[in-house]
Amino acid sequence: MLPDGEIRRRLGQKVRQLRLRQNFTQVSLAEQAQVSLTTLKKIEKGDISYFDSLMRVLRVLGELDVFSPLIKEEEMSPNEYFEFLEARKKKLRKRASGNHMTNPQPDTEEESEW
């Protein structure tokens, strides 16, 4: 497993390679990503302090989907889905419990409002 510093360094190198491959200057990429030029230079050196800034840069470079596996919702297997449905069926009320007291009929006859 790579240490954190090495991961940041490699991310910075990758950002720089992507920027150059797409023919962005540091100034134009920083402007489009709405980060300072200093921040972009730091990112490319591997000094990634703010995840927000990295996301903005990756979005402009069209590489934000690298995070997709991390934010993707897990799909249920058919067995898990069946178990989920069965658990929901058990929780649904099928009928009244019968503990509800009905209103006793009053001794005097009252006219209905209906």
N, C-alpha and C positions, 0 to 999 in steps of 0.2 A: 504494500500500500504506500502510495506516495505521501510525503509530508505536505501540509497545507501550503507552505511557501512554494513548493515545486508545482503544485496544481495551479496556483495563481500565476506563476511564471509562464506555464504552458498556455493557460487561458489568454494571457496578454500577448504571447507570440501568435496565437491563433487569430485574435482580433486584428493584429497588425497585418498578418497574411491576408485575411479576408478584405481588409481595407485596401491594401495594395492591389489585390486581384480585381477588385471592383473599381479601381482607379479613383478612390476618394483621397483627397488630401486630409491631413489631420484637422485642418481648420474647417473644411466643409463637413466632415463627419461630425465633428464636435457641434457645429451649428445645427445640423439636422437632428442630432440626438439631444439637443438642448442641454449639453454639458459643457463645462469650460474646457478650453484647450489643455490646460494643466491637468484636469481630471482625465482626459483621454490619453495624454502622454503617460500618466501614472498607470492607467489600466494596461496600456501596451507594455509597460515595464513589469507588470505583475503586481503592482501596488493597488489592489482592488479593495478600496475601503467601503464603497457603497454599492450594494447590490442593485439599487435603483438605477444608478448610472450605467452599470454593466448591461442591464436589461434594455435601456434606451439605445445604447450603442448596438447591441445585437439585433434589436428590432429594425433599426435603419439598415443594417447589413443583411436583413432577411434571414437571420439565424436564430430567432427567438424560439423556434420549435425544438431546439436542443433540450429545452426543459419539459417538453411534452411527456416523456416517460415518467417524470416526477410528479406531474399534476394530473395524469390520466386516472380516471376512476377505474377501479378494478371491475372486471366483468365477472358475473357469477357463472359457475359451471351449472349444467342442467340439474345436478343433484342439489346444489346449494339453492337454486331457484325454487325447486320443488319443496325443500325444507322451509324456505322462507314463506311460501304460499300456505303450507300446512300450519305453520305457526300463526299466521294471520287468521286463518279460519278458526283456530281454537280461541282466539281472543275476541272474535265477533260474537255479540249476544244473539242468541237464536230466538229467545222469547223472554217475556217478562218474568221476573222472579216470583211474583205472586205475593210479595210482602207489602204491597201498596194497599193502604186502607181505603176502602171506598167511603164516600160521604154517606152517612146514614140519612135516611129520608126524614125530613122534619115532620113533627106531629101535626103542625098546622099546614093547611093547604095554602100555598102562595102561588100567585099567578106568575107564570113564566114571562120573562121579558121578550121571548121570541114569539 
